[in-house]
Amino acid sequence: MSKAQSSWQRSSGGTSDCADKLTIFDRQFKLVDVTATVQTSVSRESDLSLWEIYPELDRTSVLSHFGATPDQPLRLSRDLGAGAFRELAIHAIGDFYGVVQTHRTADETERMALLYQATHDPLTGLPNRRQFARDLSAALTAISSDGNSVSLMQLDLDDFKPVNDTLGHPAGDKLLQLAADKIKECLVGKESAYRLAGDEFAVITSGQDQRQRTSELGDALVHAFKRSFTIDGISVFVGLSVGISIAPGDGSDPETLMKASDIALYAAKKEGRGRASAFDVAMLQIIEQRELLRRSLRIALEKDQFSIEYQPIAEGNRIFGFEALLRWQHPLLGEIPPAVFIPMAETDGLMSEIGHWVLENACREALNWPADYIVAVNLSPAEFLVSGLTDRISQILDTVGLASDRLELEITEGVLLERTVNNLDTLNTLSVLGIRIALDDFGTQYSSLSYLKNFPFDTLKIDKYFVSDLETNAKSQAIVRSVIVLAHDLGMEVAAEGVETTEQVTWLRGLGCDRLQGYAISKPMPPSAINSFMAGSVSLPETVPRRSITPDKYTRL
């Protein structure tokens, strides 16, 4: 919304309750004459402009109007409050602009219409955030006198953005209208629904035993959104997540109650979306811990709280290299798992800096190993999508002095979901530089075979999810067999993660799996332990030539 639109609205005119006031401006909108009824303190010699006399006007909008329709006056109306309005009519007259200012008072019908516009969402017809704030304050004030409780439910549509992006904003608007109707259908009595912003809604209820009612209503709302919407003949599915707080137990003022329902909504989404969650104090503790971690994460690098452990990768009966694994030792909370802090770093835009630190230190450490060892480094989706990635990696290799073919970058399928052309260019550039590319956690995310056709991977890494029960699960065996054959037929090598038993080692080697990684080889270790590990002997079954085993020779354990 422009500056002019925020305070002025286009007007068709109205009844004047006092004399009109005329002001004359030249073609540069400089004041050249003022009638006695307007502003006696301004003389003919004044160099005031239209924008100084009416600072609320949007210069761009005015110029645009007269550039397109110079023969038509521009009429604007501004609400002064209490039913009073100031209207401007700007006319182009020869070499001048004449501005007629009128004050008027709205009649009762117009006041009611304006009040409705000010308190209701024009798209859905629901009361808006302004009315919501008033109603919530009034409901909480009434608690002390009637002994009832008040519940606040914050509602958020799940997967609304993809609908908006794929079908367009008109379809998104229609979906919001249908969603508002569906919410209203679930309400009874004096329960009220509101549209707060975007795809965010709220419901206020009051009365006795609100905990039971909100539980029933929350379930009803979630269930209602499990049915599809039809927009222009297309079935569209969006879910609903609900966060519930109840006054006075969860808070007796609007701000506290809003915070409680917001935390409950966050919990509902975190638990898988499409559900209703009531606020619990434990949720607040979890949020506070997360915020503590988030603040601590921003200074972890400068406080030297990060470290890298290295897990050996075996090829045949020898060590092929090490994978660099980031660790964070929090001074108060101890070791924080990467699965917890990596998503935080990605969300807060910190992964580029952290990833640079990991890559540089891992490459420096690799200089201490035999020259034929590789170092594998994970690259998060957040890093991959930052421009200039290939230049930064190339600069690190040059600065450190590590040969590019000793670096293997591991990416997950999540990297490939967006910006496909750019991703392909980046991967091809890295490949041209001689850097190895591995597709990590293959089979656990989106697993489109088109990735394997279109992107230049050197290695497929089978996730430990499929390796952990190889001895007993026929489905895992079938998946692992298929991945190994597929990768080899495409000219890629295969690495298996999470290998923990000798039976798994034997089974994987028997199928020609190229590399193994897991506790059966070694746990991750600090840099100080690598030399002693390499000085020892690693006893593994000899590699079976991968082309000597064909699918008809596979046997189940």
C-alpha positions in Angstrom: 0.0 0.0 0.0 1.4 3.4 -1.0 1.8 6.3 1.3 -1.1 8.1 -0.4 -3.4 5.1 0.0 -2.6 4.7 3.6 -4.1 8.0 4.5 -6.0 9.1 1.4 -8.6 7.2 -0.6 -10.0 8.1 -4.0 -13.3 9.9 -3.6 -16.3 10.7 -5.8 -17.0 13.8 -3.7 -19.5 14.5 -0.9 -21.7 17.1 0.8 -19.8 20.1 2.1 -20.4 21.3 5.6 -18.3 24.4 5.2 -16.9 26.7 2.5 -14.5 25.1 0.0 -10.9 26.3 0.1 -9.0 26.9 -3.1 -5.2 26.8 -3.5 -3.4 27.4 -6.8 0.0 25.8 -7.8 2.2 26.1 -10.9 3.2 23.1 -13.0 6.0 22.3 -10.6 3.4 22.2 -7.8 4.8 25.3 -6.2 2.3 27.6 -4.4 1.4 30.7 -6.4 -1.8 31.9 -4.8 -3.9 31.2 -1.7 -7.4 32.4 -1.1 -8.1 34.2 2.1 -10.2 31.3 3.5 -7.3 28.8 3.3 -4.2 30.0 5.0 -3.7 33.7 5.5 -0.2 33.3 6.8 1.0 32.1 3.4 1.7 34.9 1.0 2.1 35.1 -2.8 5.9 35.0 -2.4 5.8 31.6 -0.6 7.7 28.8 -2.3 5.9 26.1 -0.5 5.0 23.0 -2.6 1.9 20.9 -2.7 3.9 18.1 -0.9 4.8 20.4 2.0 1.2 21.6 2.5 -0.2 18.1 2.2 2.7 15.8 3.3 0.4 12.8 3.3 0.1 12.9 -0.5 2.0 10.4 -2.5 3.9 12.4 -5.2 4.2 9.4 -7.5 0.5 8.7 -7.5 -0.4 12.3 -8.2 2.1 12.6 -11.1 1.0 9.3 -12.5 -2.6 10.4 -12.5 -2.0 13.6 -14.4 0.5 11.9 -16.7 -2.2 9.4 -17.8 -5.4 11.5 -17.5 -4.5 15.2 -17.4 -8.1 16.3 -18.2 -9.6 14.4 -15.3 -9.4 15.8 -11.8 -7.9 13.7 -9.0 -10.3 13.3 -6.1 -9.0 12.1 -2.7 -10.6 11.7 0.7 -8.9 11.4 4.1 -10.6 10.1 7.2 -10.0 12.6 10.1 -11.8 10.5 12.6 -15.1 11.0 14.4 -17.0 10.9 11.1 -15.1 13.9 9.6 -13.4 13.8 6.3 -11.1 16.1 4.3 -11.5 15.9 0.6 -9.2 17.2 -2.1 -10.0 17.7 -5.8 -6.9 18.5 -7.9 -7.7 20.1 -11.3 -5.3 20.8 -14.1 -6.2 24.3 -15.3 -4.0 25.7 -18.1 -0.6 26.3 -16.7 -1.7 25.8 -13.1 -3.2 23.2 -10.8 -6.1 24.1 -8.6 -6.6 22.3 -5.4 -10.1 22.5 -3.8 -10.2 21.4 -0.2 -13.5 20.4 1.4 -14.4 19.3 4.9 -17.5 17.2 5.4 -19.2 15.0 7.9 -20.4 11.5 7.0 -24.0 10.5 7.5 -25.0 7.6 9.7 -25.1 5.1 6.8 -21.7 6.1 5.6 -20.3 6.0 9.2 -21.6 2.4 9.6 -20.1 1.4 6.3 -16.8 3.0 7.2 -16.8 1.3 10.6 -17.4 -2.1 9.0 -14.5 -1.5 6.5 -12.2 -0.5 9.3 -13.0 -3.6 11.4 -13.4 -6.3 8.8 -11.2 -8.1 6.3 -12.4 -7.2 2.8 -11.5 -10.6 1.3 -13.1 -13.0 3.7 -15.6 -10.8 5.5 -14.2 -11.9 8.9 -13.4 -9.3 11.6 -9.8 -8.2 11.2 -6.8 -7.9 13.5 -8.0 -4.5 14.8 -11.4 -5.9 15.9 -9.7 -9.1 17.2 -7.6 -7.0 19.6 -10.6 -5.1 20.9 -12.7 -8.3 21.3 -9.9 -10.2 23.1 -9.3 -7.3 25.5 -13.0 -7.0 26.2 -13.4 -10.8 26.8 -10.4 -10.8 29.2 -11.7 -7.8 31.1 -15.1 -9.6 31.6 -13.4 -12.7 33.2 -13.2 -11.2 36.6 -16.9 -10.3 36.7 -18.6 -13.4 35.2 -16.2 -16.1 36.3 -15.9 -17.6 32.9 -12.7 -18.5 31.1 -11.6 -17.3 27.6 -9.9 -19.4 25.1 -7.8 -18.1 22.2 -7.1 -20.3 19.2 -4.5 -19.4 16.6 -5.1 -21.1 13.3 -2.5 -21.5 10.4 -3.1 -23.1 7.1 -0.6 -25.9 6.2 0.8 -25.9 2.6 -1.0 -22.7 1.6 2.1 -21.2 -0.1 2.4 -24.0 -2.7 -1.2 -23.4 -3.7 -0.6 -19.7 -4.1 2.6 -20.2 -6.0 1.3 -22.9 -8.4 -2.3 -21.8 -9.0 -1.9 -18.0 -8.6 -3.0 -15.4 -6.2 -6.7 -15.4 -7.4 -6.9 -19.1 -6.5 -5.1 -18.3 -3.2 -7.7 -15.6 -2.4 -10.5 -18.0 -3.2 -9.0 -20.6 -1.0 -8.8 -18.1 1.9 -12.5 -17.3 1.4 -13.4 -21.0 1.5 -11.2 -21.6 4.5 -12.9 -18.7 6.3 -16.3 -20.3 5.5 -15.2 -23.7 6.8 -13.9 -22.2 10.0 -17.2 -20.4 10.6 -19.1 -23.6 10.0 -17.4 -25.2 13.0 -18.3 -22.4 15.4 -21.4 -22.3 17.7 -23.1 -19.6 19.8 -21.0 -16.5 20.3 -17.7 -18.0 19.2 -16.0 -15.6 16.8 -13.5 -16.1 14.0 -11.0 -13.5 12.7 -8.5 -13.2 9.9 -5.3 -11.8 11.4 -3.0 -11.8 8.2 -2.2 -13.9 5.2 -3.3 -17.5 6.0 -3.4 -16.8 9.7 -6.8 -16.9 11.5 -8.0 -16.8 15.2 -11.0 -17.9 17.2 -12.1 -16.5 20.5 -14.5 -18.4 22.7 -15.7 -17.9 26.3 -17.7 -19.7 28.9 -17.5 -22.5 31.4 -15.3 -25.6 30.9 -13.4 -24.0 28.0 -10.7 -26.7 28.1 -13.1 -29.4 26.9 -14.8 -27.1 24.4 -11.6 -25.9 22.8 -10.3 -29.5 22.6 -13.5 -30.5 20.7 -13.4 -27.4 18.5 -9.7 -27.8 17.7 -10.3 -31.4 16.6 -13.3 -30.4 14.6 -11.4 -27.7 12.8 -8.5 -30.0 12.0 -10.9 -32.7 10.8 -12.8 -30.2 8.6 -9.6 -29.3 6.7 -8.8 -32.9 5.9 -11.4 -32.6 3.1 -10.4 -31.0 -0.2 -11.4 -27.6 -1.5 -12.4 -27.3 -5.1 -11.1 -24.2 -6.9 -11.8 -23.8 -10.7 -12.5 -27.5 -10.9 -9.2 -28.4 -9.2 -9.1 -30.3 -5.9 -6.8 -28.6 -3.5 -5.7 -29.9 -0.1 -4.5 -27.7 2.7 -4.3 -28.7 6.3 -4.8 -26.7 9.5 -2.6 -26.4 12.6 -4.1 -25.0 15.8 -2.5 -23.5 18.9 -4.8 -23.1 22.0 -4.4 -21.0 25.1 -6.9 -20.4 27.9 -7.3 -17.5 30.3 -6.7 -16.9 33.1 -4.6 -20.1 33.5 -2.3 -19.4 30.5 -2.3 -15.6 30.9 -4.7 -12.9 31.8 -3.7 -10.2 29.3 -3.8 -10.2 25.5 0.0 -10.3 25.0 0.6 -13.2 27.3 -2.3 -15.2 25.9 -1.2 -14.6 22.4 2.3 -15.7 23.2 1.0 -18.9 24.8 -1.2 -19.8 21.8 1.6 -19.0 19.4 3.9 -21.4 21.3 1.2 -24.0 21.1 0.8 -23.4 17.4 4.6 -23.8 16.9 4.4 -27.1 18.8 1.5 -28.3 16.6 3.6 -27.6 13.5 6.7 -29.1 15.0 4.8 -32.3 15.8 3.8 -32.8 12.2 1.2 -30.2 11.5 -2.5 -30.9 10.9 -3.3 -31.1 14.6 -4.4 -29.0 17.5 -2.1 -28.4 20.5 -3.0 -26.8 23.8 -0.4 -24.7 25.6 1.7 -26.3 28.3 4.5 -24.8 30.3 6.9 -27.4 29.1 6.5 -26.0 25.6 7.7 -22.6 26.9 10.8 -24.3 28.4 11.6 -25.9 25.1 11.2 -22.6 23.2 13.4 -20.9 25.7 16.1 -23.5 25.3 15.9 -23.2 21.6 16.3 -19.5 21.8 19.2 -19.9 24.2 20.8 -22.2 21.6 20.1 -19.8 18.8 21.7 -16.9 20.6 24.7 -19.1 21.6 25.1 -20.4 18.0 25.8 -16.9 16.8 29.0 -16.7 18.9 30.0 -20.3 18.8 32.6 -19.8 16.1 34.3 -16.8 17.7 34.3 -18.7 21.1 36.0 -21.8 19.5 33.1 -24.0 20.6 33.1 -25.9 17.3 35.3 -28.9 16.6 35.6 -31.6 13.9 35.7 -35.3 14.4 36.7 -37.6 11.6 35.2 -41.0 10.8 37.2 -43.4 8.6 35.9 -44.6 5.3 37.1 -48.1 4.3 37.6 -49.4 0.8 38.4 -53.1 0.7 40.9 -53.8 3.5 42.4 -50.3 3.5 41.4 -46.8 4.6 40.2 -44.6 1.8 39.8 -41.4 3.7 37.8 -39.7 6.5 34.5 -37.8 6.7 34.6 -34.5 8.6 31.8 -34.3 11.2 31.0 -31.0 12.9 30.6 -31.0 16.7 29.4 -28.2 19.0 30.3 -28.3 22.7 28.0 -25.8 24.4 29.6 -24.4 27.7 26.4 -24.9 29.7 24.4 -27.5 27.8 27.2 -29.8 26.8 27.4 -31.5 23.3 24.6 -30.3 21.0 23.7 -32.9 18.2 24.1 -31.6 14.7 20.5 -32.5 13.9 19.5 -29.8 16.4 21.9 -26.9 15.6 22.4 -27.3 11.8 18.7 -26.5 11.0 19.0 -23.5 13.3 22.1 -22.3 11.5 20.5 -22.7 8.2 17.4 -20.8 9.2 19.4 -18.0 10.7 21.7 -17.7 7.7 24.8 -18.9 9.6 25.6 -22.0 7.6 27.8 -20.2 5.0 30.2 -18.9 7.6 30.1 -22.2 9.6 30.5 -24.3 6.4 33.5 -22.2 5.3 35.2 -22.9 8.7 34.5 -26.6 8.5 35.7 -26.9 4.9 38.9 -25.0 5.5 39.8 -26.8 8.7 39.0 -30.2 7.2 41.2 -29.5 4.1 44.1 -28.4 6.4 43.8 -31.6 8.4 43.8 -33.7 5.3 47.3 -32.4 4.5 48.5 -34.6 7.4 47.2 -37.8 5.9 48.6 -40.0 3.1 48.4 -38.3 -0.3 45.9 -40.8 -1.6 43.3 -40.2 1.3 40.2 -38.2 0.6 38.4 -35.9 3.0 34.5 -35.9 2.7 32.7 -32.7 3.8 29.0 -32.3 4.1 27.5 -29.3 2.2 24.1 -28.1 3.5 21.3 -26.9 1.2 21.6 -23.4 2.7 25.3 -23.3 1.7 24.7 -24.7 -1.8 22.2 -22.0 -2.7 24.5 -19.1 -1.8 26.0 -17.4 -4.8 29.7 -17.7 -5.3 30.0 -21.2 -3.8 32.3 -22.6 -6.4 34.7 -19.6 -6.1 34.9 -20.0 -2.3 35.6 -23.7 -2.5 38.3 -23.2 -5.2 39.8 -20.4 -3.1 40.0 -22.6 0.0 41.7 -25.4 -1.9 44.2 -22.9 -3.3 44.9 -21.3 0.0 45.3 -24.6 1.9 47.1 -26.3 -0.9 45.0 -29.5 -1.1 44.5 -31.2 -4.4 41.0 -30.9 -5.6 40.6 -34.6 -6.3 41.1 -35.3 -2.6 38.0 -33.4 -1.6 34.6 -35.1 -1.8 31.5 -32.9 -1.2 28.4 -34.6 0.2 25.0 -33.1 -0.7 21.5 -34.4 0.1 18.6 -34.6 -2.3 17.1 -31.6 -0.5 19.7 -29.5 -2.3 18.2 -30.5 -5.7 14.6 -29.5 -5.1 14.9 -25.9 -6.3 16.9 -23.9 -8.9 17.6 -27.1 -10.9 19.5 -25.3 -13.7 21.7 -23.4 -11.2 22.4 -26.6 -9.3 23.4 -28.4 -12.4 25.8 -25.6 -13.3 27.3 -25.6 -9.8 27.8 -29.4 -9.8 29.3 -29.4 -13.3 31.7 -26.6 -12.3 32.8 -28.5 -9.2 33.3 -31.6 -11.2 35.4 -29.7 -13.8 37.6 -28.5 -10.9 38.2 -32.2 -10.1 36.2 -32.3 -6.9 34.3 -35.5 -6.1 30.5 -35.2 -5.6 28.5 -37.7 -3.4 24.8 -37.9 -3.0 24.2 -38.5 0.7 21.3 -40.3 2.4 20.2 -41.7 -0.9 16.7 -43.2 -0.6 15.5 -41.4 2.5 14.2 -38.2 1.1 12.8 -37.5 -2.4 14.7 -40.1 -4.4 13.9 -39.0 -8.0 15.9 -41.1 -10.4 16.1 -38.0 -12.7 18.8 -36.7 -10.2 21.0 -39.6 -11.1 20.5 -39.0 -14.9 21.0 -35.2 -14.8 23.6 -34.6 -12.1 27.3 -35.7 -12.2 27.6 -37.7 -9.0 30.7 -39.8 -8.3 29.3 -41.6 -5.3 25.9 -42.7 -3.9 25.8 -43.1 -0.1 23.3 -45.7 1.2 21.7 -44.3 4.4 22.1 -46.3 7.6 18.3 -46.6 7.8 18.6 -49.4 5.1 21.8 -50.9 6.6 20.8 -51.2 10.2 18.5 -54.2 9.7 20.2 -55.9 6.6 20.5 -59.2 8.5 16.8 -59.5 9.1 14.8 -57.3 6.7 14.2 -58.6 3.2 13.0 -55.2 2.0 16.2 -53.5 3.1 18.2 -56.2 1.4 16.3 -55.7 -1.8 16.7 -51.9 -1.7 20.4 -52.1 -1.0 21.0 -54.6 -3.8 19.1 -52.4 -6.3 21.0 -49.3 -5.3 24.3 -51.0 -5.7 23.5 -52.4 -9.2 21.9 -49.1 -10.3 24.9 -47.0 -9.2 27.4 -49.3 -10.8 25.5 -49.4 -14.1 25.6 -45.6 -14.1 29.3 -45.6 -13.5 29.1 -44.4 -9.8 30.6 -45.9 -6.7 28.6 -46.9 -3.7 29.3 -46.2 0.0 27.3 -47.6 2.9 26.9 -45.7 6.1 26.0 -47.0 9.6 27.8 -50.3 9.1 28.1 -51.8 12.6 28.4 -55.6 12.4 30.7 -58.0 10.7 27.6 -59.6 9.1 26.7 -56.3 7.5 30.3 -55.9 6.3 30.3 -59.4 4.7 26.9 -58.9 3.1 27.8 -55.5 1.6 31.2 -56.6 0.4 29.6 -59.7 -1.2 27.4 -57.5 -3.3 30.3 -55.3 -4.4 29.7 -52.2 -2.2 32.7 -50.1 -2.8 33.1 -48.3 0.5 32.0 -48.8 4.1 31.6 -46.4 7.0 30.4 -47.0 10.5 31.3 -48.4 13.9 32.4 -51.7 12.4 35.3 -49.7 10.9 35.7 -47.1 13.6 33.8 -44.4 15.6 34.5 -40.8 14.7 37.7 -39.5 16.3 39.4 -36.2 17.1 42.3 -35.2 14.9 44.8 -36.2 17.6 43.7 -39.8 17.3 44.1 -40.2 13.6 47.8 -41.0 13.5 47.6 -43.8 16.0 44.5 -45.2 14.2 46.4 -45.2 10.8 49.4 -46.9 12.5 47.1 -49.8 13.5 45.7 -52.5 11.2 42.2 -52.5 9.8 41.0 -56.0 9.2 38.2 -56.3 6.7 37.1 -58.9 4.1 38.7 -58.6 0.8 36.7 -56.6 -1.8 34.7 -58.8 -4.2 35.0 -57.5 -7.7 31.8 -55.7 -8.3 31.2 -57.0 -11.8 31.5 -60.6 -10.7 28.2 -60.6 -8.9 25.0 -60.4 -10.9 21.4 -60.1 -9.7 20.6 -63.8 -10.2 23.3 -64.7 -7.8 21.9 -62.7 -4.9 20.9 -64.7 -1.9 19.0 -63.6 1.2 20.5 -64.0 4.6 
